[in-house]
């Protein structure tokens, strides 16, 4: 199979999933062409049949904003003609599924060749961006024109059916590399993250409003009243300054560590708890990575997170919309040594159920089905 995979290169679940699946498909012998405007942060393996193509964006003065979707569509047309690409797999609908459809239509009109289209929905392309008035109609059209649609959770399938009138979607959960993300009793980063007598509370994200970083800081401030602790934030994004300012207002700025863009593995291995208070998380890949390192997750019983975190077993999920404090629940868990130890073990066990091989099997079978039809 010769496949083009479109993704964003930035820190986030969609780019991580796209890069990992691309590399694993290449390891199985498929020819994979990754297309983005920069190297995806998880695309780190060197394979002879795995190629990265960056989209060049012109600066012609007529355009007020660079027409990335058109440049992307043109790149995809080139890949079909030059490399015989048979399938275009878009990760995140906006604008990737639109550009893929444009490219497929041009190829069909010019040569009569059919290029199959697949799209994996990841969350905010359905719950936020795609619902905006300026995108909604085109997003719905592009999704419905795909030959294969996948989503990482049943919750996201239901949201897509509700808002885009499309329910023909296969659930393929995200996977976690349980060799890369695993407990490390030595915790080599621990002494650099916090004093020896502090608990380490972690949040990893792109710090967009949907991640609700203010609730992370608020929960930490509540926990901090009952024990010594350090809050470690990994990643970058528009709401990161807001988190720092709120920590200052709540009197916990001295216990806040901002690590920026880092490989999360050693941080998670040195952590005690992971906070993810998003109320529309489609899956929660960062949460799954924490669990693979034996770190319990605290969040809301909302979105697709309950399909990953087992409430009371591998983590704690609060009822959404109720006056329940994540910080209080976090402190209660850490102060109950036996329960906390059981939850660390259960978190790792749960993550093992999302090992890569079955997930890549599902993608491979679904994509090959498009080529064979």
C-alpha positions as CSV (number, residue, x, y, z in Angstrom):
1,X,0.0,0.0,0.0
2,X,1.2,3.5,-0.9
3,X,-0.3,6.0,1.5
4,X,-0.1,9.7,2.2
5,X,-0.7,10.8,5.8
6,X,-1.6,14.4,6.5
7,X,-1.1,15.7,10.0
8,X,-0.2,18.7,12.1
9,X,3.4,18.7,13.4
10,X,2.6,20.5,16.7
11,X,2.4,19.1,20.2
12,X,-0.9,17.3,20.5
13,X,-2.7,14.0,20.2
14,X,-3.5,14.0,16.5
15,X,0.1,14.6,15.4
16,X,1.4,12.0,17.8
17,X,-1.1,9.3,16.6
18,X,-0.5,10.1,13.0
19,X,3.3,9.9,13.4
20,X,3.2,6.6,15.4
21,X,0.8,4.9,13.0
22,X,2.8,6.1,10.0
23,X,6.0,4.7,11.4
24,X,4.5,1.3,12.3
25,X,2.8,0.9,8.9
26,X,6.2,1.7,7.3
27,X,7.8,-1.0,9.5
28,X,5.2,-3.4,8.1
29,X,6.4,-2.7,4.6
30,X,4.0,-0.1,3.4
31,X,5.2,3.0,1.6
32,X,4.2,6.0,3.7
33,X,4.4,9.7,2.8
34,X,3.9,12.0,5.8
35,X,2.7,15.5,4.7
36,X,2.8,18.5,7.0
37,X,4.3,22.0,7.2
38,X,7.1,20.9,9.5
39,X,8.4,17.6,11.0
40,X,5.9,16.1,13.4
41,X,7.3,16.0,16.9
42,X,6.9,12.2,17.2
43,X,8.2,11.3,13.7
44,X,11.6,10.2,14.9
45,X,12.4,6.8,13.2
46,X,14.5,6.4,10.1
47,X,13.0,4.0,7.6
48,X,13.7,3.7,3.9
49,X,10.0,3.6,3.0
50,X,8.9,6.5,5.3
51,X,9.2,9.9,3.7
52,X,8.4,13.4,5.0
53,X,7.1,16.0,2.6
54,X,6.8,19.6,3.9
55,X,4.2,21.9,2.3
56,X,5.8,25.1,0.9
57,X,3.6,28.2,1.4
58,X,4.1,31.1,-0.9
59,X,4.0,34.8,0.2
60,X,2.4,36.3,-2.9
61,X,1.3,39.8,-1.9
62,X,-2.2,39.4,-3.3
63,X,-3.1,36.9,-0.5
64,X,-3.9,38.5,2.9
65,X,-3.4,35.0,4.5
66,X,-1.4,32.1,3.0
67,X,-3.7,29.6,1.2
68,X,-2.4,26.6,3.1
69,X,-5.3,24.3,2.0
70,X,-4.5,24.9,-1.7
71,X,-0.8,24.4,-1.2
72,X,-1.5,21.2,0.7
73,X,-3.9,19.9,-2.0
74,X,-1.3,20.6,-4.7
75,X,1.3,18.7,-2.8
76,X,-1.0,15.7,-2.5
77,X,-1.6,15.8,-6.3
78,X,2.1,15.7,-6.8
79,X,2.5,12.7,-4.5
80,X,-0.2,10.8,-6.4
81,X,1.5,11.5,-9.8
82,X,5.1,11.0,-8.7
83,X,4.8,8.2,-6.1
84,X,1.5,6.4,-7.1
85,X,-0.2,7.2,-3.7
86,X,-3.4,5.1,-3.5
87,X,-4.8,6.4,-0.2
88,X,-4.8,9.8,1.4
89,X,-5.3,9.5,5.2
90,X,-6.2,12.8,6.9
91,X,-5.6,13.2,10.6
92,X,-7.8,16.0,11.9
93,X,-10.5,17.2,9.5
94,X,-9.7,20.9,9.2
95,X,-8.3,21.6,6.6
96,X,-6.8,18.2,5.8
97,X,-9.9,16.3,4.7
98,X,-10.9,19.3,2.5
99,X,-7.5,19.4,0.8
100,X,-7.6,15.6,0.4
101,X,-10.9,15.7,-1.4
102,X,-9.7,18.6,-3.6
103,X,-6.7,16.6,-4.6
104,X,-8.7,13.4,-5.3
105,X,-11.1,15.4,-7.5
106,X,-8.3,16.9,-9.5
107,X,-6.6,13.6,-10.0
108,X,-9.9,12.0,-11.1
109,X,-10.6,14.7,-13.6
110,X,-7.1,14.8,-15.1
111,X,-6.3,11.1,-15.3
112,X,-9.4,9.1,-14.3
113,X,-7.4,7.6,-11.4
114,X,-9.3,7.0,-8.2
115,X,-7.6,7.9,-4.9
116,X,-9.2,6.6,-1.7
117,X,-9.8,8.9,1.1
118,X,-9.7,8.2,4.9
119,X,-10.0,10.6,7.8
120,X,-9.4,10.2,11.5
121,X,-11.3,12.7,13.6
122,X,-9.5,13.7,16.7
123,X,-11.7,15.9,18.8
124,X,-11.6,19.7,18.5
125,X,-12.1,19.4,14.7
126,X,-15.5,18.1,15.6
127,X,-16.3,19.7,19.0
128,X,-14.9,23.2,18.4
129,X,-13.2,24.3,15.2
130,X,-15.5,22.4,12.8
131,X,-18.6,23.8,14.4
132,X,-17.6,27.4,13.7
133,X,-19.9,29.0,11.1
134,X,-17.0,29.6,8.8
135,X,-16.1,25.9,8.6
136,X,-19.1,23.9,9.4
137,X,-20.7,23.3,6.0
138,X,-17.4,22.5,4.3
139,X,-16.3,20.3,7.2
140,X,-19.5,18.3,7.0
141,X,-19.2,17.9,3.2
142,X,-15.5,16.8,3.4
143,X,-16.2,14.2,6.2
144,X,-19.1,12.7,4.2
145,X,-17.0,12.4,1.1
146,X,-14.4,10.2,2.8
147,X,-14.3,6.5,2.0
148,X,-13.3,5.7,5.6
149,X,-13.9,7.6,8.8
150,X,-12.4,6.7,12.1
151,X,-12.5,8.2,15.6
152,X,-10.8,7.2,18.9
153,X,-13.9,7.0,21.0
154,X,-17.6,6.2,20.8
155,X,-18.3,9.6,22.4
156,X,-16.7,11.4,19.4
157,X,-18.7,9.2,17.0
158,X,-21.8,10.3,18.7
159,X,-20.8,14.0,18.6
160,X,-20.0,13.7,14.9
161,X,-23.4,12.2,14.3
162,X,-25.1,14.9,16.3
163,X,-23.4,17.9,14.7
164,X,-22.4,16.7,11.2
165,X,-25.1,14.1,10.4
166,X,-22.5,11.4,9.9
167,X,-22.4,8.2,11.9
168,X,-20.6,5.8,9.6
169,X,-17.5,5.9,11.7
170,X,-15.3,3.1,12.9
171,X,-13.9,3.4,16.4
172,X,-10.2,2.8,16.5
173,X,-8.8,3.8,19.9
174,X,-5.5,5.6,20.3
175,X,-2.5,3.5,21.3
176,X,0.4,4.0,23.7
177,X,3.9,2.6,23.3
178,X,4.1,0.7,26.5
179,X,7.9,0.2,26.1
180,X,8.5,3.9,25.7
181,X,6.0,4.9,28.4
182,X,6.6,2.6,31.3
183,X,7.3,3.0,35.0
184,X,10.9,3.7,36.0
185,X,11.5,3.1,39.8
186,X,14.7,5.0,39.6
187,X,12.8,8.2,38.5
188,X,16.0,10.0,37.3
189,X,14.2,13.3,36.8
190,X,12.5,13.4,40.2
191,X,15.2,15.3,42.0
192,X,15.3,17.9,39.3
193,X,11.6,18.5,39.3
194,X,10.9,18.9,43.0
195,X,12.3,18.8,46.5
196,X,12.5,15.3,47.9
197,X,9.6,15.8,50.3
198,X,7.2,17.1,47.6
199,X,4.6,15.2,45.6
200,X,4.8,15.8,41.9
201,X,1.6,16.7,40.1
202,X,1.7,16.9,36.3
203,X,-0.2,18.2,33.3
204,X,0.9,17.8,29.7
205,X,-0.9,19.6,26.9
206,X,-0.9,22.3,24.2
207,X,-2.5,24.7,26.7
208,X,-5.4,25.7,24.6
209,X,-8.7,26.9,26.3
210,X,-10.3,23.4,25.9
211,X,-7.7,22.0,28.3
212,X,-8.9,24.2,31.2
213,X,-5.5,24.8,32.6
214,X,-7.0,27.2,35.2
215,X,-8.7,24.2,36.8
216,X,-5.4,22.4,36.9
217,X,-3.8,25.3,38.9
218,X,-6.9,25.7,41.1
219,X,-6.9,22.0,41.9
220,X,-3.2,22.1,42.7
221,X,-3.7,25.1,45.0
222,X,-6.3,23.2,47.0
223,X,-4.0,20.1,47.2
224,X,-1.1,22.3,48.2
225,X,-2.9,23.4,51.4
226,X,-2.8,19.8,52.7
227,X,0.7,18.6,51.6
228,X,4.0,19.7,50.0
229,X,3.8,19.4,46.3
230,X,5.1,20.7,43.0
231,X,3.0,21.3,39.8
232,X,4.9,20.5,36.6
233,X,3.5,21.8,33.3
234,X,4.8,20.3,30.1
235,X,4.1,21.9,26.7
236,X,3.4,25.3,25.3
237,X,0.3,27.1,24.2
238,X,-1.8,30.3,24.5
239,X,-3.1,29.6,28.0
240,X,0.3,28.9,29.6
241,X,0.8,32.6,30.7
242,X,-2.7,32.4,32.3
243,X,-1.7,29.4,34.3
244,X,1.4,31.2,35.6
245,X,-0.5,34.3,36.6
246,X,-3.2,32.3,38.4
247,X,-0.5,30.4,40.3
248,X,0.9,33.7,41.4
249,X,-2.6,34.9,42.5
250,X,-3.2,31.7,44.5
251,X,0.2,31.9,46.2
252,X,1.6,28.7,44.6
253,X,3.9,30.2,41.9
254,X,7.0,29.0,43.8
255,X,5.7,25.4,43.5
256,X,5.2,25.7,39.7
257,X,7.6,24.3,37.2
258,X,7.2,25.2,33.5
259,X,9.2,22.8,31.3
260,X,8.1,23.9,27.9
261,X,8.4,21.4,25.0
262,X,9.9,18.3,26.4
263,X,9.7,14.6,25.8
264,X,7.1,13.7,28.5
265,X,8.3,10.2,29.3
266,X,10.8,11.0,32.1
267,X,8.5,13.6,33.6
268,X,5.6,11.2,33.8
269,X,7.9,8.5,35.3
270,X,8.7,11.0,38.0
271,X,5.1,12.0,38.7
272,X,2.6,11.0,41.4
273,X,-0.6,12.2,39.7
274,X,-1.8,13.5,36.3
275,X,-4.5,16.1,36.1
276,X,-6.7,16.4,32.9
277,X,-9.8,18.5,33.6
278,X,-10.9,19.0,30.0
279,X,-14.6,18.5,29.7
280,X,-14.6,17.6,26.0
281,X,-11.6,15.3,25.7
282,X,-12.2,13.0,22.8
283,X,-9.9,10.3,24.2
284,X,-7.1,11.6,26.3
285,X,-3.8,10.4,24.8
286,X,-1.7,12.3,27.4
287,X,-3.7,10.6,30.1
288,X,-3.1,7.2,28.6
289,X,0.7,7.9,28.5
290,X,0.6,8.9,32.1
291,X,-1.2,5.7,33.0
292,X,1.3,3.6,31.1
293,X,4.0,5.1,33.4
294,X,1.9,4.0,36.4
295,X,0.5,7.4,37.1
296,X,-3.2,7.7,38.1
297,X,-5.3,10.3,36.2
298,X,-7.8,12.7,37.7
299,X,-10.3,14.4,35.4
300,X,-14.0,14.7,34.7
301,X,-16.5,12.1,33.8
302,X,-17.0,13.7,30.4
303,X,-16.1,13.3,26.8
304,X,-14.2,10.2,25.8
305,X,-12.1,10.1,28.9
306,X,-14.3,7.5,30.7
307,X,-13.5,5.1,27.8
308,X,-9.9,5.2,28.9
309,X,-9.8,5.9,32.6
310,X,-11.8,3.5,34.9
311,X,-13.2,5.6,37.6
312,X,-12.0,4.5,41.0
313,X,-9.7,1.9,39.5
314,X,-7.1,3.4,37.3
315,X,-8.0,7.0,38.1
316,X,-10.7,9.3,39.6
317,X,-13.3,11.0,37.5
318,X,-15.5,13.7,38.9
319,X,-19.1,14.2,37.8
320,X,-19.1,17.1,35.3
321,X,-20.8,20.2,36.4
322,X,-21.0,19.3,40.1
323,X,-19.2,21.2,42.8
324,X,-16.5,18.6,43.2
325,X,-12.9,19.7,43.8
326,X,-10.2,17.8,41.9
327,X,-7.7,19.1,44.4
328,X,-9.5,17.6,47.3
329,X,-9.9,14.2,45.6
330,X,-6.2,14.3,44.6
331,X,-5.1,15.0,48.1
332,X,-7.4,12.3,49.5
333,X,-6.0,9.7,47.1
334,X,-2.3,10.6,47.9
335,X,-3.0,10.4,51.6
336,X,-4.5,6.9,51.3
337,X,-1.3,4.9,50.7
338,X,-2.9,1.5,50.0
339,X,-5.5,2.8,47.6
340,X,-2.9,4.9,45.8
341,X,-0.6,1.9,45.4
342,X,-3.4,-0.2,43.9
343,X,-4.3,2.6,41.5
344,X,-0.8,2.9,40.2
345,X,-0.7,-0.7,39.4
346,X,-4.2,-0.6,37.8
347,X,-3.2,2.4,35.7
348,X,-0.4,0.5,34.1
349,X,-2.6,-2.6,33.6
350,X,-5.2,-0.5,31.9
351,X,-2.7,1.1,29.6
352,X,-1.5,-2.3,28.5
353,X,-4.9,-2.8,26.9
354,X,-4.1,0.0,24.5
355,X,-0.9,-1.5,23.1
356,X,0.0,-0.5,19.6
357,X,-0.2,-3.7,17.6
358,X,-4.0,-4.3,17.7
359,X,-4.5,-0.6,17.0
360,X,-2.2,-0.6,14.0
361,X,-3.8,-3.9,12.9
362,X,-7.2,-2.1,12.8
363,X,-5.8,0.8,10.8
364,X,-4.0,-1.5,8.4
365,X,-7.0,-3.7,7.7
366,X,-9.3,-0.7,7.2
367,X,-6.9,1.1,4.9
368,X,-6.1,-2.0,2.8
369,X,-9.8,-2.5,2.4
370,X,-9.9,0.8,0.5
371,X,-7.2,-0.3,-1.9
372,X,-8.7,-3.7,-2.6
373,X,-12.2,-2.3,-3.5
